[in-house]
Structure formats: C-alpha cells, structure tokens
Amino acid sequence: MIEPWAGALLGLAAAPLLRAVAVRHAVPYGEPLRQCCPAGRWGRWPTGRCAGCGEAAAGPRPGAVEAVAVAVGAALGTAADAGSAPLFCWVGLFGVVLGFVDAAVLRLPDALTLPLFAGTAVLLPLADHRPAVLLRCLLAAAALGLLYGGLALLLPIGLGDAKLAPSLGAVLGLYGWGAVAGGVFAAFLLGGVWGAVLLLTRRAGRGDALPFGPPLLAGALLAVLAAA
C-alpha cells in the first residue's frame, strides 16, 4: 500500500496543472481550446486565476479541483502498491480533469480519453503481468466499451463515456469481474442519486442532459477501494 498522505501530497502538487488542463479543455464541441498565455497551460491558482498572465478567474470553483485531487490521491494511495501506483496515478490525474470538464460542458474530449486509454494500456502490465489477469483486463475494457457504446444509442449517455469506459474497465479487471460489475452498478447508482438531487433542488429539469462522466469515474473508484 502507498500511504494515503503520499497520494494526497501528489494530488495537491498536481492540482495547479489539473486546473489549468480542465480550464483549457472545458469548451463546447468544435470550439478551440482556451489559452490565455503559454504559462496558462501549466498552472492556475486555486482561485482559477492564471499563474502566468494573471487572467481573471476561470473554470471550477476556487479550491474545488484541489480538494478533489487531494481526496482522489489519498483514496488511491490506500489501494495502490509499488506496481499499480503508476497506473493509478495516471488514471487518477486524468479522471480529475475529465470529471470537471464533463461537469462544465457535458463532454469528454478525445484529446483526454484517448491518451488516458493509451497510457493505461502501457502501464497495466506493471500493475500485474500475469497473462490471465491481463486477458481479463482486456475483456473487461472491451465489455465496458461495448456496454456504454450500446447504451449511448438508447440513453442520454455520450460517446465520450463509451471512450472513457474501456480505461476504467481495464483497471477494474485487475480485481476481477465482481469489481467490474460493482463499478458499473455504482456508476448508475451515483448517477441516479445525483440526478434526483438536481431535480429536487430544481437545479435541473426532467429533459436536461446530465454529465455521466463524474458518476462513472466515482463508481470505478469506489469499486477499486472496495476490492483492494
């Protein structure tokens, strides 16, 4: 186990970059990425202000990215060991950014989901090199990709969710098919609870689209913690 405090410190250290990437990619489909200055690509203060040119605050609420990054880092620190730490670090960092981008603009850009998948494929053998486990991870990635791709045709789930799902399926596959099923169940449970809360508080209407990326990511995290 990697100590939770180490994961929390890593999340805190990465937070300025994560906020900058979230601000950069949180644009509607077809619009260019947001950039105020070259330094704005690599760091933003917790207030959202650019660390380079001082551009006015933008993106998620002050402190939100930092709090989530610390919490995710601490949680993954309890589940990771020396072999899985690089994989969990990679997926966790991308997951924080993707969650905030989806919450802001209801999309999971290919520029984030595809590198996430490529890095997951490279780092997965470090977590467990046994052929049987890697085959299960491959099958779990394919299964979740097909599941969410099919659901995108029937439910208000985007293709971005279907492109994110294989990376999460591969990670869950390390812990067995029970963890894969648990991640899917938790994602829909969290999504349903979140939607109900938004409806009850009148922050969303019945016909409004809701981001499914955050529940998908949180469900996978809970399944990993339960199985680790």
Phi, psi and omega in degrees: 000132170278134185301139179303323181295328178292318176296321179296318178296321178297317178298318179295318180295325182276347188304317179301320177291317180299318178296318180297317180293321178297316178296319183296321186263352181278068178231150179299158181303134177090348179269151180292155178298147181280132177207125179263324178199163180305322181293335180292348177281342191244354179185142172221146179292162179303338177284345185099352180287142180295134180284347182263297186259353179078021178306147183304156183306138179213158175091204183300164180302150180307129177083350185292312180298318182297316180295317180293318180299318179295316182295316180294317179299316179295319181296314181291333177297332179282339183258338187274149167241188185299325182282320184271349184303314179300320179295313181295323177298313181299308183292321180296317180295314178296322182298319179299313181296312183298321179299316181287324178295314181296319179297329183276317189231010175057044175205151176242100189296145175301329181297345177250317184290325182287315173299325176301314181295317181298314179294323178298318180297323181287321187273343184303316180297339176290329181285323178197115186266002181292130183304320182296320180290318179296323176296318178297320178297318178297315180294321179294321177298315180294319182297314180290325176298316179292321180299307183285332174295318177293319179295332179297337178278343186245327186242165176286059176244131185275165176294336175299323177296322179292332178277334176282325188303319181300322178297316180291322178298320179298318179293315180296330179298338176300332187254003176106169182292334176297321178292323178298311179297321179296322178296319178294313180300313182296323180298314181288326177296311180296320178298319178294318179296316181298314179299319180296318179297317180296323178291316182294326180270003178060030174271354176207153178259173183298328182267002183283143175283141179238142179290130180260350180302311180301314176296325179297315179291315181294323178297319178295320179298315180297321180294321177296315181296324180289329184269337185290000000 
